């Protein structure tokens, strides 16, 4: 039996779709189910439940601690799982601007982390300490069914404005490919390891107009907020080919309502 904690969220729902396609037995665990599964056991526990709101995390670290650290501890310590597959973030790296800084072996200066990344790293520590066996998956920007925030969402959604500079450079990975990759690593017998599961490159936000075929507006202060993420994926790519950010974004917008209508015919 596989438990999916947070199986109705963006990443968790992708895991559910993949498990369904594979015909695997699973159970989605939400907040209302938490107490009922304490003391039970499962083969694999997917933890996809941490807080994903960086702004709120950095403004209210205690909220984020409870949502990401205490929550992870409760499930990892309260359920006897053969394997904990823990979904984390590339924001645990103290220098996400270079591939060297985001290599899985890179030294992390915790003092440089914002509360969001610091708490994600603490949750990883708990998983490594208390899980019988574990895999940690560090994710970058996401696209896929159910997307409700981030620059790609703002770009293609009517009435939304992009809140960061067009010169920002970000990595985007489709959640369905993430789910496929995580399950493939589990099925291959990989254990007690950490992987960046991200696209093989990053894209400039200003290039989303070319990629999506849609135009957008920026907030008044967008140009004062420039973000840069370059993610090392050599480790996971040695096992499975990773797509480009552009490929993932195109896959996401295909068939999605956008500011130009149905983009399913864009190439």
Buried (B, 14 or more C-beta within 10 A) or exposed (E): BBBBBBBBBBBBBBBBBBBEEEEBEBBBBBEEBBEEBEEBEBBBBBBBBBBBBBEBBBEBBEBBBBBBBBBBBBBBEBBEBBBBBBBBBBBBBBBBEBBEBBBBEBEBEEEEBBBBBBBBBBBBEBBBEEBEEBBBBBBBBBBBEEBEEBBBBBBBBEEBEBBBBBEBBBBBBBBBBBBBBBBBBBEEEEEEEBBBBBBBBBBBBBBBEEBBBBEBEBBEEBEEEEBEBBBBBEBBEEEBEBBBBBBBBBBBBEEBEBBBEEBEEBE
